[in-house]
Amino acid sequence: MSEESKQTRISRRNAIGLFGATVSGAAAGPLVLGAGTAEAVPAKSEVTGLTTGSATTPVQGLHLTFGADPRSQMVVSWVTDVAVKNPRVVYGTLSGGFGSTAHATTKTYVDGASGRTVWVHHALISKLKADTDYLYAAQHDGATPDAGTFHTAPSGRAPFTFTSFGDQGAPSVTWKTGANPADASGRDFEPNATPAAADIVTGIEKVGPLFHLLNGDLCYANTGPDRIRVWHDFLANNSRSARFRPWMPAAGNHEIELGNGKLGLDAYQTYFELPSTETQPELDNLWYSFTVGSVKVITLQNDDIALQEGGDVYINGYSGGRQLAWLEKELKSARASKDIDWIVICMHQVMISSATAANGADLALRAAYGPLFDKYGVDLVVCGHEHDYERSLAVRGVVSGSVTLTPNPSQTALDVIESEHGTTHMVLGGGGVSGITNNSFTTDDADGHGHHSAYVQTEHVGKFNSVKEQETAVWIGVRDAEHPYGFAEFAVDPGRRPGDMTRIHVTYYNIITPTGELSVFEKFTLQRRRSDGGNGHH
């Protein structure tokens, strides 16, 4: 980052002050923007004033996602309760103010449980400058604007930080202590809510990453008494961070909602606009990839592959192999590129787990993904699904003769891992949901050499049921049996010259209950040679 950009980097406090200054200098009356098409192309923005206290449905759940090119594209999204006119975003730089307009497109879905319609507006902002701060405000006719800031991805190799967790939920305070789903007055409440789902958002903002990976089971709307309200509470909570940096999600089993489309994923596909290249509408936004600096992130939708059934509908095999074919193409291209050093997979269900109260690893995922991850040298897999923190040793291949395709450790180091020789799997399912599983890690001596057991699902036999096989989990690395909630921070050091060693410094933070403060649980480093050196390329 240049010295100039360091000096002008927008903090949230500075942004609020800037928005206040912009607003106070405007004349009374509605915010009127230049006319344009529904395409997100820069256009002159004529701001003559602001509306406040309007009866029009407000901007709700403001959140960001990357466009196809994170250096030059950002999507601003928000939710309304009814149809609105002229949804748009005004945006600009710290020095130039709100100089341009991006007009939003609107997506809707009808909730299959309540019959209510939800409107979500997505404004794609393009032609941005790399590694640059921007400010923006989202509005539709008659509504008070809601605002935020963001920083675009760097161009080429550069240091940056990202974060990750899964299995969050929507934070709520229950009306009484007692049995779900009703209190003494008969009012329903959300059974999966805990205060940690809010505390963890504060934790992400303390780190201030460039972007965040949300590894599935976002809000558990499918188990709530009011699915739309759960989604809205989730978005409102996360907007405290997601309006300032992209939160890039993966769809987990609890995003599958009965009656919401053929796959049950209509809500997820409507709330988020993601850099998907899928041409079939029902598959749009379910898997996608993006590149920041020298890091390629590939996000998968595992219910297509997994034996486990945990959603409202069992949708195994829905892509007919399209996702796996796309995945191999993405992996091959990434590992062949001299601009990409790191391959990170973001997904929900897991290939490793040693918590007996949890779902366990899934044999189908191991069979489908394992050979591809090995062939193309995937460095890191972040997932959720198990409500705990666990990471593997670096693994490559499988233990000979293993019926469960047990991942084979390629090294025993826990502090500095040579990623060229194995993939590290991280279970980051401590986003805030109830039903923790960190208190059920195996502690037996399965083989007489200090290795514990794990259990792997090998057949599909119905929702939340399984046939499991026991294995000796030689891949176990680090587990947190004491604290259920937390997230990981990944600080990328690209190195200075071609062929240098590049590193990702990883910190795992606990969210301490009941107070919500951060505490460092562990730190470790992934390292590999840069791909532009001519001799360290996979």
N, C-alpha and C positions, 0 to 999 in steps of 0.2 A: 504494500500500500504506500502511495506517495506521501511525503510530508504534508502536502496541501490537503489531501483527502483525510489525513489524520486530524488535521485542525478543523475541518468542516463536518466531520462525522456527526450525524444527528442523534442526539439522545432523545429518549421519550419526553423528558422534561423540556428540552429545547424545542421539540416538535410542538408540544402543547402551547408553549409561548409563541411560536411562530404562527400557529393556527389562530391563536387569539389576536395577534397583531393584524393578521390578514382580515379577520372577521371585523375587528373594531373599525377598520378604515373603510368598510363597505357601507353604502347607503341602505336605508331601510327598504324592505321589499324582498320578493323571492329571488333565489339564485337562478339566474338565467344563463344558459350555456349556448354556445354556437350550435346551429343545426348541423346534422350530419347523418351518415348512414349508420347501420348497425355494426359496421366494421370498426375495429379498434385501431384507427389510424390517427396520428397526431393532428389536431385541429385547433384553431384559435379558440381560447376560452374567454368569454366575456362575463365576468363576475360583477354583478351590480348590487348584490345583497344576500341576506340569508333569511330563511323562514325559521321561526322557532315557535314551539307550542302548537304546531299544526295538528289537526285531527287526522291527517293522512297517516296511513300505516308507516311506521318508522323503518329505517335501516337497522337490521338485526343480524347478529352473528357474523360480523365482518371478518373475513379471513382471506389469506393469500395462498396461492400455489404458483410454482414455476410454470412458465410456458415451455415450449419445446426447446428453446435456447435460453438457459438461465442467465446468460450474460446480457441478453437484450429483451427478454419478455417476462412479464409478470401478469398473473390473473388475479383480479380483485373480485371477490364474491360476497354476496349478502342475501338474506332471506326476507321475504315479506309475507304477510298473512293473506293478502289479496293481490290481484293484478294491479300494476302501477304503470304510469306513463313516463316514457323517456328516462329509463334507468341509465346512469352514466357515471363516469369517474373523471374528475379534473385532477391533473397531476403536474408536477414540475420538480425543479431542483431548489435547493436551499437559497441559491442566489437569484433564481428566476421566478420563483413563486409558481402558482397554478397556471401554467402557460398553455396546457394542451388538454384535450378531451378524448376519452375513449368511451364509445357507446357500448352498452352491455346487451348481450343476448339473454333471453329468459328461458329457463327450463322448468317444467312442472312435473309433478307426479301426484297421483291420488292414493292416499294411504288406504290399504286394503282392509284395515281394521275399523277405521272411523269414517271412511268415505270423504274425508276432508282433502282439499287440494293445497299443495305447498308450491310457492313460487320462489325460484332461486335465480339470481341475476349474476352473470359472469362477464366482466369487462377485461378483455385481453389488451394489455398495454404493450406495444411493440416499439422497435427502433430506439430502445434505451441504450445508454452507454454502460459498458462493463465497469464493475467495481466502483459504482457511483451511488450516492444517497439520493433518494427521491421522497417526496411527500405527496400525498393524495387525499382526496375526499370523495366518498361515494354518496350519491343522492339520486332521487327520482322526484318528479314534479310534486311540489307541495310538502316535501319532507325535509326535516333538518338534516344536513350532511353529517356523516360520521367519517372520521379521518384516521390516518395512520402514516407510517413511513416504512420504507424498505431499502435494502442495499442489494444491488445486482451482483451476480457472481463475477469473479475475476476472469480475465482472458488469459489462457495459458496457465502454467504451473504457478501456484501462489499458495501461501498459508491461509487456512481458514478453519473454522470449527463447526461441527454439526452435532446434534444430540439425537437420542432415540429412546423410546419406551413403547410399550403396548398395553392393552387391557386397562383402559382408564375409567370409563363410566362418566356419569354426569353428577357433579357434587350437589347434594341436597341434605338438609337437616330434617330427619324424620320427625313427625309430629309427636310421637311418643315411643318409648321403648316397649317393644312387644312383638307379636307375631305379624309377619307380613301376610297379606298385602293391605290391611286396613287398620286404622286406629279405632279408638272407642266410638268415634262419631261415624265410622263407616267409610271415611275418606281413604282412597288408595294412596300409596306412596311408592317411590322407586326402591326396590329391594337391593339393588346393586350399588347404591350410592355410599361413598365415604368422604370425609373431609380431605383425605389424601389426594383425591382427584382434583381438588383445587390447589392444594399446597404444591403439587408437582409442577403446575403451570408457573407459579411464582419461582420455583427452582430453575425452570428453563430460562426465565427472564433474567435471573441472576447470572447465569452463564452467558446469555446473549449470543446464541449461535447464528450462523448465516442461515441455516435451515434446520428443520426438525423432521425426523422420521417417526411416524406413528404406526406401530406394527400390528394393526388389526385389533378387532373387538374394541371399537372406538367408544361407544356409549351404551351398548346393551339395550338399545331401544326395543328390540324384539321381545324382551322379557318384561318390559314396563307396562303399566296400565294405560299409558297415553304415549304412543310411540313418537308422535310429532313433538310433544312437549319435551320428551327426553332428548331428542335431537336438538331442539332449540336451546335447552339448558346447557347441553354439551358445547354447542357453538358459542354461546354467550360466555361461558367460562373460559374457553380456549382463546377467544378473541382478545383477551388480555395479552396474549403473546402472538397469536396468528395474524393479527393486523400489522405486526412489525417484522415478521419473517415467515417465509412459507412453511406450513406444516404439510408434509407430503405423506398421505396415508396409504396403507394397504388394507384391503377388505378382508376381515376375518369371518368366522362362522356366525358370530352374533350380528353381523350386518345383513344376514339372510332373513328376510321378514315375509311371513306368509301373506300372500295376496298382493305383494308389491312386485309385479312382473313375473315373467316365467322363471327367473332365477331367484326372485325375492330380493334383488339388489337394486331396485329402482331408486330407493331413497339415497343410498350411497352414491349411485351414479349421477343423481341430480344435485346433491349438495356440493360435489367437488367437480371441478374442471381440471383434468390432468393431462399430461403430454402423451396421451395414448395414440398409437398409430393404427389401431384396430379399425377395420372398415365395416364390420358388422355392428349395428347399433346396440344390440343386446350385450355385446362384449366390450363396448367402449368404456374406458377408464378402469378396467379391471386389472390390466397389467400395463406397465409403461417403464420407461427409463429416462434418465437425464444425466448429464455430465457437468460437474463443477470442478474447475481446475483439472487435476489429473485423476479425479475419482469418478468412476462410472457407478451409478446407483441403478440397480434393476429391481423393480418391485413386482411381486408375483401374487396371484390369487390362488391359495393352496387348496380350496375346496374342490377345485377341478381335478386334483390329483389324489387327495388324501382319502384314506379308508374311513377315518373318523367322521362321524355325523354329529354336528353340534349346533346346526342352525335349524330354522323352522322347516326347511326343505332339504332333502339330500340331493345335491347337484353334481356329484362326482361324474367326471367325464364330459361335462357340458361343452367344452371347447372342441371336442373331437380331435385333440392333438395339436390344435393351433397354438396354444400357449407354449407347449414344449418346443415346437418348431421355432417359434419366435425367440424363445429363451436361448436356444443354441446359436441362432443367428446373431443375437446380441452379444453373447459371450465370445463367439469367434471373432467378431468385429472388434470388440474391446481389447482382447488379448493380442490382436494383430497390430493395434495402433501404437505408434511410438509417442503419442500424446497422452495415453492413459496408463497409469501405473497400478491403480487400485481398482478392484472389482468388489463392490459391496452389494449383497443381496438383502432386500427387505421383504419379509413375508410373515405370516402369522403362525400356523401350526409348525411343529418342531421335528427335527431329526435327532435331537438328543434331549433327554430328561431323566432325572433320577429321583423325582418326587412321586411317591406312591399314591398320594391323594389327588394327583393331577392326571391329565389325559395320557401321558406317556408319549414316546416317540412313535412315528407312523412309518410302517415298513414301505408303503407305497411311495412316500416322499423320498426315502432313502434309495429306493430302486430307480426312481425317475431322475432325481436331482444329483445323487452322489456321483455317478460317472461323469456327468457334465461339469460339476464343480471341480472334480479332479482333473479332467482333461484340459480345462481352460484356466486352471489356477485361480479359482475364486479365493479371495483373501479373507473375507469376513461375511458371516451371515448373522443378521439381527432379526429376532422374531419375538413372539409373545406367547400367548395361549396358556402357558403354565404361570401361575400367579406367584412368581418368585424370581430370584436372580441366580443364574448358573451359567458358567462358560466352560467350554471344552478345552482340552489340549488341542494343539493343531493336529488335524487328522488328514490322512490321505489313503484312499483305498479302504478295504474292509478286512477284518480279521478272518484268516483262512478257515473255511468250513463253517462260518457263522450263518445259521439259518435266519437270523435277524439282521444280517448285513451290518454287523457291529462296526462303527467307524474305527479305523486303526490309527493310533497315535503315531505321528511322524517325528515327534520330538517331545521331550518331557519338560522343557522350560516353561515357566509360568510368568516370568517377568519380562523377558525379551524374546519375541516369537519371530522366527524366520518364515514369513508368509509365503515365500516362493515354494516352500516345501510342505505346506499344509494349510487347511482352512480352519479358522477359529469360529465356532458357533457360540452366540451369546443369546441366552433366554432373558428377555427384558420385560417380563410380564407384570411388573410392579407399578403400573400406572395409576392405581387408586381404587380398583374394583374390590369388592368384598370377596370372601371365599378364598383366602390366601392358602398357598400350598407349600410355603417355605418350611413349615413345621413337619413335613413328611419326607424329607430326604432320607434315602437308604443309608444305613450305617453298618451293614453286615460285612463280613469278609467272605466274598463269594468264591474266591479261588485259592484262599489260603495265603495270598500275597498282598493283602491289604486293599484289593479292588472291591468296590461295592457292586450291588446288583442294580439293574434298571429293568423296566418292563416296556415292551414294544408291541403296539397293536399290529396284528397280522391278518385280521379278517374284519369285514364289516358285518355287524349283526344288529344294527339299529341305532337310534339316537341315544347318545351317551352310554351305549353298551359296547363291549369289545371283547375280542379274544386276544389275550396278550401272552407273549412268550418272555421268559426271563432271560437276561443276558448278563455276562460279566462286563461291567461298564468301565473298561480300561481307558476310555476317553475322558473320564471325569477330571476336570481341572480345578475350578474354584466354585464354591457355593456359599450363599449367605443364608444360614439357618436362623439368624436372629431377627433380621428386619425384612418385612414383606414388600416395602415400597421404595422405589428409586428409579434412577435413569442413568444413562451413560453419555459421557461427553467424549468426542473424538476430535483431537487437534491435529490437523494435517501439516506436516513439515515436508515440503516438496524437495528439499535439497537444493543445491546451488547450481551444479553443473551437470551436463549429460553423463549418465552412468553413475551419478552419486547414489548413496543410500538415501532412500526416502522413508519417512516414519509416520505412523499414526500413534500419538500418545493418548491412551485411553484412561479415563477416570470414571469410576462408578460411584455415584452418590446415593446414599440413603436419604429418604425423607423420614425424619424421625417423628414418630407419633407419641403423644397427640399434638405436639407443638408445631410441627411442620418445618423445622429448620433443616438445613443441609448438613450432611456429615460425609466425609470421604471414607468409603469402604475399602477400595483398592485402586491401585494404578498399575498399568502395564503398557508395553510398547509392541506394536507390530512394525516390522521393517522388511524392506526388500530393495533390490536395485532398481533404479529408474529404467524405464523401457527404452529410453533414447540413447543408451550407452553402447549398444551393438553387441554386448555379450551377456547381458542379464535378462534378455527378453525370453519369455516363456515359449 
